[in-house]
């Protein structure tokens, strides 16, 4: 669906024209997409792909901002500076990056010239603002909204002036409502499973002109069994025309009354699925108002497979759902992806890693995220962001609401979430509560969600407390191992969180000197990481076959702040293993046999190899490719003492002193796919590749050569052309066993 911004047609004049002063705040991590952020128009794409109008004006860009006391209700006379909308004030991309507390009030200001309205109305739209928002036009309050994840809009026509119009937005957040994993304190002290908060505008702001009588919303319900799609259009009274198109060709066109179900027959239905995510286009005309949308013909239900296990059914066929936990955080934009391509990337890499599902964890994304999930073909578990409405859910006891006010707000936002994403074919599961956080009145809220949407499955409580016979899914969480979860008579069995393997990639960390995972343990190297990951999926597939478990959600897609248990780094620059290995393991259930290694830089085990060496501490540049080794000695490996613990190792050059430094230059004709270090050492060895510290190996005495996969920083350092491997080894224990030999190979996997 091609969507264009008609800002040239509907001329808008910005009061802020100085963009040269904006830049992201330095510090911590940035993604590659941060460089592509244009302060004149960040996120220029039409923000609501399922309800598109041609005439619209994007208000993203530099606005004035001020932070005052929460108690200040009057518009500030002076503002603190400029902020790049729609990035939250805590983010680097906002150009501000300031902590915002529950005692603060955030003010936004900008001017605009309204487009010429030929009897039309002008609507001001917000994708999302966190959390309590008051909007003023020309000093007049025109609306209030409470909620951090749902879209809202105001008709501002009657408040407009003929010339410049002043738009003011005021925001506060007491953190009592649904907030997911946001923590105010994480801004200064990132740790464990809670992250930097998001305050203020964090999704696109835009204007659009509409006829006086116009479409407000619509509901699309496909029925693959009957070969029909029904549409209910909301707005004023009268008739609407619904047109269904297949790649521009009209499939059917039907007229019907507003507010009533309009049923359209579709011949030769093309089904939507992760393998074939076909989307029909939809055009709704009501008087002079025309909106464009799309839908997928798919059915998601539950039923028994051939073995009698209760399973999720996609288009009346059993499906096993495999996917990552997707937190939706960004190091530079926090809640907001830097660009639409960045937003799309997370879904694309999810598919490439072999998954057919993703669990959007306690966050609701911008509408374009669901558009890409629909278009690329992923099944989405959508969590309701947890809040503080409930308390004391534990063991076999449900929680209770803290207050009616908090409960009413939580339920209102849950209904909004379901309504806003009802039309997305990718969304197949609603998760009401996660791990008992804020959980209360679970059976009643399950009924409320079911009343709102009976076309999808429900997880009433994910991981912890789940009342008997409540919801459609029994969902458990287990880390470090994949436990089997059996279905019962009426509910599917799923493993909604598992794994969480930590793997630190230096140079790509939120906390620069972090060496361990903050959560579920840390893998020692890439081989260790891959082995444990593949073993987890072996257990998952076993649970599928043995007890009929139907889904597994691995924690998690990316590192997030202090959590380094992602399949890719937080900056999205490093995938922590071979993509094809992970894809085959999950998608094809094809697990590799023992890998083979082609040695490109041989060890001295079969034929002695020549190295430069010295027993005197060298200058600091000894590890660099341009190092001049004229003053060093040359010798053949293996270097060591003739009396050692491995009689299979034949000494080529005698080494008896405490320390030894060796180096070897080599050339590569092509980039290695899975480089490994083959090494035998005693006692301690530090290995450098082109000046980059790649391995720190302690307490040697290994009686065999071992293969160690290159860490990410060493893979980056390895170049096509000239390279150098440098090793410092010592005999710290002072015994007669000391030696060093090493080589480099490229590992290949066979299935």
C-alpha positions as CSV (number, residue, x, y, z in Angstrom):
1,X,0.0,0.0,0.0
2,X,1.6,3.2,-1.1
3,X,1.0,6.1,1.2
4,X,2.1,9.7,0.6
5,X,2.1,12.8,2.7
6,X,0.2,15.6,1.0
7,X,1.9,18.3,3.0
8,X,2.7,20.2,-0.3
9,X,-1.0,20.1,-1.2
10,X,-2.1,21.2,2.2
11,X,0.5,23.8,2.9
12,X,1.8,23.9,6.5
13,X,4.2,26.5,7.8
14,X,6.5,25.6,10.6
15,X,7.3,28.2,13.3
16,X,10.5,26.4,13.9
17,X,12.9,26.4,10.9
18,X,16.3,25.9,12.6
19,X,17.2,22.3,12.4
20,X,21.0,22.6,12.4
21,X,21.1,22.8,16.2
22,X,19.5,19.4,16.7
23,X,21.5,16.3,17.2
24,X,21.1,13.1,19.3
25,X,22.4,13.3,22.8
26,X,25.7,11.4,22.9
27,X,26.3,8.5,25.3
28,X,25.3,4.8,25.5
29,X,24.3,2.9,22.4
30,X,22.9,4.1,19.0
31,X,21.5,2.1,16.1
32,X,22.6,2.6,12.6
33,X,19.2,4.0,11.8
34,X,19.8,7.0,14.1
35,X,21.9,8.5,11.4
36,X,18.9,8.5,9.1
37,X,16.6,10.5,11.4
38,X,15.7,13.8,9.6
39,X,14.8,16.5,12.2
40,X,12.8,18.3,9.5
41,X,10.4,15.3,9.3
42,X,11.2,12.2,11.4
43,X,9.0,9.2,10.7
44,X,7.3,10.7,7.6
45,X,5.2,7.6,6.7
46,X,1.5,7.7,7.1
47,X,1.0,6.5,10.7
48,X,-2.3,4.6,10.4
49,X,-2.1,2.1,7.5
50,X,-5.5,0.5,8.2
51,X,-7.4,3.7,7.9
52,X,-5.7,5.9,5.3
53,X,-6.9,9.3,4.1
54,X,-5.1,11.2,1.4
55,X,-5.2,14.7,2.9
56,X,-3.0,14.8,5.9
57,X,-0.2,16.8,7.4
58,X,2.6,15.3,9.5
59,X,3.4,17.5,12.6
60,X,6.5,15.5,13.6
61,X,9.7,17.6,13.9
62,X,11.2,20.1,16.3
63,X,8.8,21.5,18.9
64,X,9.6,23.8,21.8
65,X,9.5,22.1,25.2
66,X,9.6,22.9,28.9
67,X,9.6,20.9,32.1
68,X,7.8,22.5,35.1
69,X,6.3,21.4,38.3
70,X,3.3,19.1,38.0
71,X,1.3,21.7,39.9
72,X,1.8,24.4,37.2
73,X,-1.4,24.4,35.1
74,X,-0.7,27.6,33.2
75,X,1.2,27.6,29.9
76,X,4.9,28.6,30.4
77,X,5.9,32.0,29.1
78,X,9.4,30.6,28.4
79,X,10.4,27.2,27.1
80,X,13.6,25.3,27.8
81,X,14.6,24.4,24.3
82,X,13.7,22.2,21.4
83,X,12.6,18.5,21.4
84,X,12.3,16.2,18.3
85,X,8.8,14.8,18.2
86,X,7.8,12.0,18.4
87,X,10.8,10.8,20.5
88,X,10.2,10.7,24.3
89,X,12.1,13.2,26.4
90,X,14.2,10.4,28.0
91,X,15.6,9.4,24.6
92,X,18.8,10.4,22.9
93,X,16.9,11.0,19.6
94,X,14.7,13.7,21.3
95,X,17.8,15.8,21.5
96,X,17.0,16.3,25.2
97,X,17.5,13.1,27.1
98,X,16.3,14.2,30.5
99,X,14.8,12.3,33.4
100,X,11.0,12.9,33.9
101,X,9.4,12.2,37.2
102,X,5.9,11.8,38.6
103,X,6.3,15.3,40.1
104,X,6.9,17.0,36.7
105,X,4.8,18.4,33.9
106,X,6.0,18.3,30.3
107,X,4.9,21.1,27.9
108,X,5.1,21.1,24.1
109,X,4.6,24.0,21.8
110,X,4.5,24.6,18.0
111,X,2.7,26.7,15.5
112,X,1.0,25.7,12.2
113,X,-1.1,27.3,9.5
114,X,-4.3,25.3,9.0
115,X,-5.1,24.1,5.5
116,X,-8.0,25.7,3.6
117,X,-11.2,23.9,4.7
118,X,-14.0,23.8,2.2
119,X,-16.7,23.1,4.7
120,X,-14.5,20.3,6.1
121,X,-13.4,19.6,9.7
122,X,-9.8,19.5,10.8
123,X,-8.9,16.6,13.1
124,X,-5.7,16.5,15.3
125,X,-4.5,13.0,15.8
126,X,-2.0,11.5,18.3
127,X,-0.6,8.0,17.8
128,X,0.1,7.8,21.5
129,X,1.2,10.1,24.4
130,X,2.3,8.8,27.8
131,X,0.3,9.4,29.9
132,X,-2.2,12.2,30.9
133,X,-2.5,14.7,28.0
134,X,-4.3,18.1,27.8
135,X,-4.3,19.8,24.4
136,X,-4.7,23.5,23.7
137,X,-5.3,25.4,20.4
138,X,-4.7,29.1,20.6
139,X,-5.0,29.1,24.4
140,X,-8.3,27.2,24.4
141,X,-8.4,23.7,25.9
142,X,-9.8,21.4,23.3
143,X,-9.4,18.0,24.8
144,X,-8.0,15.7,27.5
145,X,-6.8,12.0,27.2
146,X,-5.6,9.5,29.7
147,X,-3.6,6.5,28.6
148,X,-0.1,5.8,27.2
149,X,-0.7,3.3,24.4
150,X,-3.9,4.2,22.5
151,X,-4.5,6.7,19.7
152,X,-6.8,9.6,20.2
153,X,-8.0,12.6,18.3
154,X,-9.8,16.0,18.6
155,X,-11.8,18.1,16.2
156,X,-10.0,21.4,16.4
157,X,-11.9,23.3,13.7
158,X,-13.8,25.7,16.0
159,X,-10.6,26.8,17.8
160,X,-8.7,27.7,14.6
161,X,-7.6,31.2,13.5
162,X,-7.1,32.3,10.0
163,X,-3.3,32.8,10.3
164,X,-0.9,31.1,12.7
165,X,-2.3,28.6,15.2
166,X,-0.6,27.7,18.4
167,X,-0.7,24.1,19.5
168,X,0.2,23.4,23.2
169,X,0.4,19.9,24.7
170,X,0.7,19.3,28.5
171,X,1.7,15.9,29.8
172,X,2.0,14.3,33.3
173,X,2.5,10.7,34.4
174,X,1.9,9.4,37.9
175,X,2.9,5.9,36.8
176,X,-0.3,4.4,38.3
177,X,-1.7,3.2,35.0
178,X,-0.6,0.5,32.5
179,X,3.1,1.1,32.0
180,X,4.7,-2.2,31.1
181,X,8.4,-2.3,32.1
182,X,8.9,1.4,32.4
183,X,10.8,2.6,35.4
184,X,11.7,6.2,36.3
185,X,14.7,5.1,38.2
186,X,16.1,3.1,35.3
187,X,17.1,6.3,33.6
188,X,20.0,6.6,36.1
189,X,20.4,3.0,37.3
190,X,19.6,0.4,34.6
191,X,19.3,-3.1,36.0
192,X,17.4,-6.3,35.9
193,X,14.0,-6.5,34.1
194,X,12.8,-2.9,34.2
195,X,13.9,-0.2,31.8
196,X,14.0,3.5,31.1
197,X,10.6,5.1,31.1
198,X,8.9,6.9,28.2
199,X,7.2,10.2,28.9
200,X,5.2,12.5,26.6
201,X,4.6,12.2,22.9
202,X,6.1,9.0,21.5
203,X,4.2,8.4,18.3
204,X,3.4,10.5,15.3
205,X,1.2,13.6,15.5
206,X,-0.8,14.6,12.4
207,X,-3.7,16.6,11.0
208,X,-6.2,15.5,8.5
209,X,-9.2,17.2,7.0
210,X,-12.5,15.2,6.8
211,X,-16.0,16.0,5.6
212,X,-18.6,17.0,8.3
213,X,-20.2,13.6,7.8
214,X,-17.3,11.1,7.9
215,X,-16.2,7.6,8.9
216,X,-15.0,7.4,12.6
217,X,-14.0,3.7,12.6
218,X,-14.8,0.3,11.2
219,X,-14.6,-3.3,12.2
220,X,-13.5,-6.1,9.7
221,X,-14.3,-9.7,10.5
222,X,-13.3,-12.4,7.9
223,X,-15.1,-15.8,7.7
224,X,-13.0,-18.2,5.7
225,X,-15.6,-21.0,6.2
226,X,-18.3,-19.0,4.4
227,X,-15.9,-17.2,2.1
228,X,-17.1,-13.8,3.3
229,X,-15.8,-10.7,5.1
230,X,-18.1,-8.5,7.2
231,X,-17.6,-4.8,7.8
232,X,-19.3,-2.5,10.3
233,X,-18.7,1.1,9.6
234,X,-19.2,3.7,12.3
235,X,-20.1,7.4,11.7
236,X,-23.2,9.3,10.9
237,X,-26.4,7.8,9.4
238,X,-26.6,6.8,5.8
239,X,-25.1,4.3,3.4
240,X,-21.5,3.3,2.8
241,X,-19.9,1.4,-0.1
242,X,-17.4,-1.3,0.6
243,X,-15.0,-2.3,-2.2
244,X,-12.7,-5.3,-1.9
245,X,-9.7,-5.4,-4.2
246,X,-7.0,-8.0,-5.1
247,X,-3.9,-6.1,-6.3
248,X,-6.0,-3.3,-7.8
249,X,-8.6,-5.6,-9.3
250,X,-12.1,-5.2,-7.8
251,X,-13.2,-8.5,-6.2
252,X,-16.6,-7.3,-5.0
253,X,-18.4,-4.1,-4.1
254,X,-21.4,-3.9,-1.7
255,X,-23.5,-1.0,-0.3
256,X,-24.9,-1.1,3.2
257,X,-26.0,1.0,6.1
258,X,-23.7,2.7,8.6
259,X,-23.6,0.9,11.9
260,X,-24.9,-2.4,10.4
261,X,-23.0,-5.5,9.3
262,X,-22.2,-5.4,5.6
263,X,-21.3,-8.8,4.3
264,X,-19.1,-9.2,1.2
265,X,-18.7,-12.5,-0.7
266,X,-15.2,-13.3,-1.9
267,X,-14.8,-16.0,-4.6
268,X,-11.7,-18.2,-4.6
269,X,-10.5,-16.9,-1.2
270,X,-6.8,-16.4,-0.8
271,X,-5.9,-17.2,2.9
272,X,-3.5,-15.2,5.1
273,X,-0.8,-17.2,6.9
274,X,2.9,-16.7,7.9
275,X,3.9,-18.7,4.9
276,X,1.6,-16.7,2.6
277,X,0.6,-13.4,4.1
278,X,-1.8,-12.3,1.4
279,X,-3.7,-9.1,2.1
280,X,-6.8,-7.8,0.3
281,X,-7.2,-4.1,-0.1
282,X,-10.4,-2.4,1.2
283,X,-11.9,0.9,0.2
284,X,-14.8,2.5,2.1
285,X,-16.7,5.4,0.7
286,X,-19.2,7.3,2.8
287,X,-20.4,10.5,1.0
288,X,-17.3,12.5,0.3
289,X,-15.2,10.6,2.8
290,X,-13.0,7.8,1.4
291,X,-10.7,5.7,3.5
292,X,-8.4,2.9,2.4
293,X,-7.6,-0.2,4.4
294,X,-6.7,-3.9,4.1
295,X,-7.5,-7.2,5.7
296,X,-6.4,-10.8,5.7
297,X,-8.7,-13.8,5.3
298,X,-7.7,-16.0,8.2
299,X,-9.3,-17.9,11.1
300,X,-7.7,-18.6,14.5
301,X,-9.3,-21.1,16.7
302,X,-8.6,-24.2,18.7
303,X,-9.3,-27.9,18.0
304,X,-7.9,-31.4,18.3
305,X,-5.1,-32.8,16.2
306,X,-4.9,-36.5,15.0
307,X,-3.5,-37.5,18.4
308,X,-6.3,-35.9,20.3
309,X,-4.3,-33.0,21.7
310,X,-6.0,-29.6,21.8
311,X,-4.1,-27.3,19.5
312,X,-4.3,-23.8,18.1
313,X,-5.7,-23.9,14.6
314,X,-4.8,-21.5,11.8
315,X,-7.3,-21.7,9.0
316,X,-8.6,-25.0,10.5
317,X,-5.2,-26.6,10.6
318,X,-3.0,-27.2,13.7
319,X,0.0,-24.9,14.0
320,X,2.9,-24.9,16.4
321,X,3.8,-21.3,17.3
322,X,7.5,-20.5,17.8
323,X,8.7,-17.0,18.4
324,X,10.7,-14.6,20.5
325,X,9.7,-12.3,23.3
326,X,9.8,-8.8,21.7
327,X,10.1,-6.0,24.2
328,X,10.1,-3.2,21.6
329,X,12.8,-1.0,23.2
330,X,15.4,1.0,21.3
331,X,18.7,2.3,22.7
332,X,18.3,5.7,20.9
333,X,14.5,6.1,20.8
334,X,13.5,4.0,23.9
335,X,9.8,3.2,22.9
336,X,10.1,4.7,19.4
337,X,12.0,3.1,16.6
338,X,14.3,5.7,14.8
339,X,12.8,5.0,11.4
340,X,10.1,2.9,9.8
341,X,12.9,0.6,8.3
342,X,14.1,0.0,11.9
343,X,10.6,-0.9,13.0
344,X,10.4,-3.3,10.1
345,X,13.8,-4.8,10.8
346,X,12.8,-6.4,14.1
347,X,10.0,-8.3,12.3
348,X,12.1,-9.2,9.3
349,X,14.9,-10.7,11.5
350,X,12.3,-12.6,13.5
351,X,11.2,-14.3,10.3
352,X,14.8,-14.9,9.2
353,X,15.6,-16.6,12.5
354,X,12.9,-19.2,11.7
355,X,10.0,-18.0,13.8
356,X,6.4,-17.8,12.8
357,X,5.3,-15.9,15.9
358,X,6.3,-13.0,18.1
359,X,5.1,-12.0,21.5
360,X,4.8,-8.3,21.9
361,X,5.6,-8.0,25.6
362,X,3.7,-5.6,27.9
363,X,3.8,-2.9,25.3
364,X,1.5,-1.8,22.5
365,X,3.3,-0.7,19.3
366,X,2.5,2.0,16.8
367,X,0.1,1.0,14.1
368,X,2.8,0.6,11.5
369,X,4.4,-2.2,13.5
370,X,1.2,-4.3,13.1
371,X,1.1,-3.3,9.5
372,X,4.5,-4.9,8.9
373,X,3.5,-8.0,10.9
374,X,0.5,-8.3,8.7
375,X,2.4,-7.8,5.5
376,X,5.5,-9.9,6.4
377,X,3.4,-12.7,8.0
378,X,3.9,-13.2,11.7
379,X,1.4,-14.4,14.4
380,X,1.3,-11.9,17.2
381,X,0.7,-12.5,20.9
382,X,-0.3,-9.1,22.1
383,X,0.2,-8.4,25.8
384,X,-1.8,-5.9,27.7
385,X,0.8,-3.6,29.4
386,X,0.8,-4.3,33.1
387,X,-0.2,-1.7,35.6
388,X,-0.8,-1.2,39.3
389,X,-4.6,-1.9,39.3
390,X,-4.4,-5.2,41.1
391,X,-2.5,-6.7,44.1
392,X,-1.9,-10.0,45.9
393,X,-2.3,-12.5,43.0
394,X,-0.1,-15.5,44.0
395,X,-0.2,-19.2,44.2
396,X,-3.8,-20.4,43.7
397,X,-5.3,-17.0,44.7
398,X,-6.5,-14.3,42.4
399,X,-5.6,-10.7,43.1
400,X,-8.0,-7.9,44.0
401,X,-8.3,-4.4,42.6
402,X,-6.6,-1.7,44.5
403,X,-9.3,0.8,43.7
404,X,-12.2,1.1,41.2
405,X,-10.5,4.1,39.6
406,X,-7.4,2.1,38.8
407,X,-9.4,-0.9,37.7
408,X,-11.7,1.1,35.4
409,X,-8.7,2.7,33.7
410,X,-6.9,-0.6,33.2
411,X,-10.0,-2.1,31.7
412,X,-10.7,0.9,29.5
413,X,-7.2,0.7,28.1
414,X,-7.5,-3.0,27.5
415,X,-10.7,-2.5,25.5
416,X,-9.0,0.3,23.5
417,X,-6.0,-2.1,22.7
418,X,-8.4,-4.8,21.5
419,X,-10.5,-2.4,19.4
420,X,-7.5,-0.7,17.8
421,X,-6.0,-3.9,16.6
422,X,-9.1,-6.0,16.0
423,X,-8.6,-5.6,12.2
424,X,-5.0,-6.8,12.2
425,X,-4.8,-10.4,10.9
426,X,-1.4,-10.9,12.5
427,X,-2.8,-10.5,16.1
428,X,-4.1,-13.9,17.2
429,X,-3.7,-14.0,21.0
430,X,-4.5,-11.5,23.7
431,X,-2.5,-11.8,26.9
432,X,-4.4,-10.0,29.8
433,X,-2.0,-10.4,32.7
434,X,1.7,-11.3,32.8
435,X,3.2,-13.1,35.8
436,X,0.5,-11.7,38.2
437,X,1.7,-8.1,37.8
438,X,-1.2,-6.0,38.8
439,X,-3.5,-9.0,38.3
440,X,-7.1,-9.0,39.7
441,X,-10.6,-10.4,38.9
442,X,-9.1,-12.6,36.2
443,X,-12.3,-14.5,35.2
444,X,-14.3,-11.3,34.9
445,X,-11.6,-9.6,32.8
446,X,-11.4,-12.7,30.6
447,X,-15.1,-12.5,30.0
448,X,-14.7,-8.7,29.2
449,X,-12.0,-9.4,26.7
450,X,-14.0,-12.3,25.1
451,X,-17.0,-10.0,24.8
452,X,-14.9,-7.5,23.0
453,X,-13.3,-10.0,20.6
454,X,-14.4,-13.6,20.2
455,X,-12.3,-14.3,17.1
456,X,-9.0,-14.7,19.0
457,X,-7.6,-16.9,21.8
458,X,-7.0,-15.5,25.3
459,X,-4.2,-16.0,27.8
460,X,-5.9,-14.9,31.0
461,X,-2.7,-15.2,33.1
462,X,0.7,-15.8,31.5
463,X,3.3,-17.7,33.6
464,X,2.0,-17.6,37.1
465,X,-1.5,-17.4,38.5
466,X,-4.2,-18.9,36.2
467,X,-7.7,-19.8,37.6
468,X,-9.1,-23.1,36.7
469,X,-10.9,-23.3,33.3
470,X,-10.1,-19.6,32.6
471,X,-9.1,-18.6,29.1
472,X,-8.0,-20.6,26.1
473,X,-4.4,-21.3,27.0
474,X,-2.4,-22.7,29.9
475,X,0.8,-20.7,29.7
476,X,3.9,-21.4,31.8
477,X,7.3,-19.7,32.1
478,X,10.5,-21.6,32.7
479,X,14.1,-20.4,32.4
480,X,17.3,-22.2,31.7
481,X,15.3,-25.2,30.5
482,X,12.2,-25.8,28.4
483,X,9.6,-27.6,30.5
484,X,6.7,-29.4,28.8
485,X,3.2,-27.8,29.3
486,X,0.3,-30.1,28.6
487,X,-3.1,-29.0,27.3
488,X,-6.2,-29.9,29.2
489,X,-9.7,-30.5,28.0
490,X,-10.4,-26.9,27.0
491,X,-7.1,-25.1,27.0
492,X,-4.0,-25.3,24.9
493,X,-0.6,-25.8,26.5
494,X,2.1,-23.3,25.8
495,X,5.5,-22.2,27.1
496,X,5.1,-18.4,27.0
497,X,8.6,-17.6,28.2
498,X,11.8,-19.8,28.3
499,X,15.5,-19.6,27.7
500,X,16.9,-16.2,28.5
501,X,20.5,-17.3,27.7
502,X,22.9,-14.4,28.4
503,X,25.7,-13.8,25.9
504,X,27.8,-10.6,26.2
505,X,29.0,-8.9,23.1
506,X,31.6,-6.3,24.0
507,X,31.2,-3.0,22.3
508,X,27.5,-3.4,22.0
509,X,26.4,-2.9,25.6
510,X,24.1,-0.5,27.3
511,X,26.4,-0.7,30.4
512,X,29.9,-0.5,28.7
513,X,31.9,-2.7,31.1
514,X,29.1,-5.3,31.7
515,X,30.5,-8.9,31.7
516,X,27.5,-11.0,32.8
517,X,23.8,-11.2,32.2
518,X,21.7,-9.5,34.8
519,X,19.0,-12.2,34.6
520,X,19.4,-15.9,33.8
521,X,23.1,-16.7,33.6
522,X,25.8,-16.0,31.1
523,X,27.3,-18.2,28.3
524,X,31.0,-18.4,28.2
525,X,31.4,-18.1,24.4
526,X,29.4,-18.5,21.2
527,X,29.8,-22.3,21.1
528,X,28.4,-22.5,24.6
529,X,25.6,-20.2,23.6
530,X,24.6,-22.1,20.5
531,X,24.8,-25.5,22.3
532,X,22.5,-24.4,25.0
533,X,20.1,-22.7,22.6
534,X,19.8,-25.8,20.4
535,X,19.3,-28.0,23.4
536,X,16.4,-25.9,24.5
537,X,14.7,-26.3,21.2
538,X,15.3,-30.1,21.3
539,X,13.3,-30.1,24.6
540,X,10.6,-27.9,23.1
541,X,10.1,-30.2,20.1
542,X,10.1,-33.2,22.5
543,X,7.3,-31.6,24.5
544,X,5.3,-31.0,21.3
545,X,5.5,-34.7,20.4
546,X,5.1,-36.2,23.9
547,X,2.5,-34.0,25.6
548,X,1.1,-31.8,22.8
549,X,2.6,-28.5,23.8
550,X,1.7,-26.0,21.1
551,X,3.9,-22.9,21.5
552,X,7.3,-21.8,22.7
553,X,8.3,-18.1,23.2
554,X,12.1,-17.6,23.6
555,X,13.4,-14.8,25.8
556,X,14.2,-12.7,23.9
557,X,14.7,-11.0,20.5
558,X,17.1,-8.3,21.5
559,X,19.2,-7.3,24.4
560,X,17.5,-4.6,26.4
561,X,19.5,-2.2,28.6
562,X,21.1,-4.4,31.4
563,X,19.6,-7.6,29.9
564,X,22.0,-9.3,27.5
565,X,19.9,-12.3,26.7
566,X,18.8,-11.3,23.2
567,X,19.4,-13.2,20.0
568,X,20.7,-9.9,18.7
569,X,22.4,-7.0,20.4
570,X,20.5,-3.9,21.7
571,X,21.9,-1.8,18.9
572,X,20.7,-4.4,16.3
573,X,24.2,-4.5,14.9
574,X,25.2,-8.1,15.9
575,X,23.3,-11.3,15.5
576,X,24.8,-13.5,18.1
577,X,25.0,-16.7,16.0
578,X,24.6,-18.0,12.5
579,X,21.2,-17.0,11.2
580,X,20.9,-20.2,9.1
581,X,21.8,-22.4,12.1
582,X,19.0,-20.8,14.1
583,X,16.5,-20.8,11.3
584,X,16.9,-24.4,10.5
585,X,16.8,-25.4,14.1
586,X,13.4,-23.6,14.7
587,X,11.7,-23.6,11.4
588,X,12.8,-27.0,10.0
589,X,13.5,-28.7,13.4
590,X,16.8,-29.6,11.8
591,X,19.6,-29.7,14.3
592,X,23.2,-29.9,13.1
593,X,25.6,-32.8,13.7
594,X,29.2,-32.2,14.9
595,X,30.7,-29.3,12.9
596,X,33.8,-29.7,10.6
597,X,36.6,-27.2,10.6
598,X,38.7,-26.2,7.6
599,X,42.0,-24.9,8.9
600,X,43.1,-21.8,7.0
601,X,45.9,-21.0,9.4
602,X,47.2,-24.4,10.5
603,X,48.5,-25.3,13.9
604,X,51.8,-27.0,14.3
605,X,50.2,-30.3,15.3
606,X,50.7,-31.9,11.8
607,X,53.4,-29.6,10.4
608,X,55.5,-27.1,12.3
609,X,54.5,-23.4,11.6
610,X,56.7,-20.4,11.9
611,X,56.0,-17.6,14.4
612,X,57.7,-14.5,15.6
613,X,58.4,-14.7,19.4
614,X,60.1,-13.0,22.3
615,X,60.4,-13.6,26.0
616,X,60.9,-9.9,26.8
617,X,57.9,-7.7,27.3
618,X,57.3,-5.9,23.9
619,X,55.9,-2.4,23.1
620,X,52.2,-1.9,23.1
621,X,51.9,-2.0,19.3
622,X,53.1,-5.6,19.2
623,X,49.4,-6.7,18.5
624,X,48.9,-4.5,15.5
625,X,49.1,-5.6,11.8
626,X,51.7,-2.9,11.0
627,X,54.1,-4.1,13.8
628,X,57.8,-4.5,12.6
629,X,59.1,-7.8,14.0
630,X,62.7,-7.3,12.8
631,X,64.0,-7.4,16.3
632,X,62.0,-10.5,17.3
633,X,63.2,-14.1,16.9
634,X,61.6,-16.7,14.6
635,X,60.7,-20.1,15.7
636,X,58.5,-23.1,14.8
637,X,55.7,-24.3,16.9
638,X,54.8,-25.8,19.2
639,X,56.5,-23.4,21.7
640,X,57.0,-24.9,25.1
641,X,59.0,-27.1,27.6
642,X,59.9,-30.6,26.6
643,X,58.5,-31.9,29.9
644,X,54.7,-31.3,29.8
645,X,51.4,-33.1,30.3
646,X,50.5,-33.7,26.7
647,X,53.0,-36.2,25.1
648,X,51.1,-35.9,21.7
649,X,52.4,-32.3,21.4
650,X,55.8,-32.1,19.8
651,X,57.8,-29.1,20.9
652,X,59.3,-27.1,18.0
653,X,60.9,-24.2,19.9
654,X,62.0,-24.4,23.6
655,X,60.3,-22.0,26.0
656,X,61.2,-22.1,29.7
657,X,60.7,-18.6,31.0
658,X,57.6,-17.3,32.8
659,X,56.2,-15.3,29.8
660,X,56.1,-15.6,26.0
661,X,54.8,-13.4,23.3
662,X,54.2,-14.9,19.9
663,X,52.7,-13.4,16.7
664,X,51.9,-14.6,13.2
665,X,50.9,-12.6,10.1
666,X,48.5,-14.2,7.5
667,X,46.2,-13.3,4.7
668,X,42.6,-14.2,4.0
669,X,41.2,-14.4,0.5
670,X,37.6,-14.3,1.6
671,X,35.5,-13.5,4.7
672,X,35.1,-16.4,7.1
673,X,31.6,-17.5,7.9
674,X,32.1,-19.2,11.3
675,X,35.8,-18.5,12.3
676,X,37.2,-20.6,15.2
677,X,40.4,-20.5,17.1
678,X,42.1,-24.0,17.5
679,X,44.4,-23.7,20.5
680,X,46.5,-25.7,23.0
681,X,47.9,-23.7,25.9
682,X,49.3,-23.8,29.4
683,X,48.9,-21.9,31.7
684,X,47.1,-18.6,30.8
685,X,46.8,-17.1,27.3
686,X,45.4,-13.9,25.9
687,X,44.7,-13.9,22.1
688,X,44.5,-10.8,19.9
689,X,43.2,-10.5,16.4
690,X,44.4,-7.3,14.6
691,X,44.8,-5.6,17.9
692,X,41.4,-6.6,19.3
693,X,41.4,-8.7,22.5
694,X,39.5,-11.8,21.3
695,X,40.1,-14.4,24.0
696,X,41.3,-14.4,27.6
697,X,41.9,-18.0,28.6
698,X,42.7,-19.0,32.1
699,X,44.2,-22.1,33.8
700,X,45.3,-24.0,30.7
701,X,46.9,-27.5,31.1
702,X,44.5,-28.6,28.4
703,X,45.6,-32.0,27.2
704,X,44.1,-31.6,23.7
705,X,43.5,-28.9,21.1
706,X,40.2,-27.1,21.6
707,X,38.1,-25.1,19.1
708,X,36.7,-21.8,20.3
709,X,34.3,-19.8,18.1
710,X,35.4,-16.2,17.6
711,X,33.4,-13.7,19.6
712,X,31.6,-10.9,17.7
713,X,34.4,-8.3,18.2
714,X,37.0,-10.7,16.8
715,X,34.8,-11.5,13.8
716,X,34.5,-7.8,13.1
717,X,38.3,-7.4,13.4
718,X,39.1,-10.2,11.0
719,X,39.6,-8.8,7.5
720,X,39.9,-10.0,3.9
721,X,43.6,-9.4,3.2
722,X,46.4,-8.9,5.8
723,X,45.8,-10.0,9.4
724,X,47.8,-10.8,12.5
725,X,47.2,-13.1,15.4
726,X,49.1,-12.3,18.6
727,X,49.3,-14.3,21.8
728,X,50.7,-13.7,25.3
729,X,51.0,-16.9,27.3
730,X,52.5,-17.4,30.8
731,X,53.5,-20.2,33.1
732,X,51.9,-18.6,36.1
733,X,51.9,-21.9,38.1
734,X,55.6,-22.2,37.7
735,X,55.5,-25.9,36.9
736,X,57.2,-27.8,34.1
737,X,54.1,-27.9,31.9
738,X,54.0,-24.9,29.5
739,X,53.2,-24.6,25.8
740,X,51.3,-22.7,23.2
741,X,50.1,-23.5,19.7
742,X,47.2,-22.0,17.8
743,X,45.6,-21.8,14.4
744,X,42.4,-20.4,12.7
745,X,39.8,-22.3,10.8
746,X,36.3,-21.8,9.3
747,X,33.6,-24.1,10.7
748,X,30.9,-25.6,8.5
749,X,27.7,-27.2,9.8
750,X,26.1,-30.3,8.4
751,X,22.6,-31.5,8.9
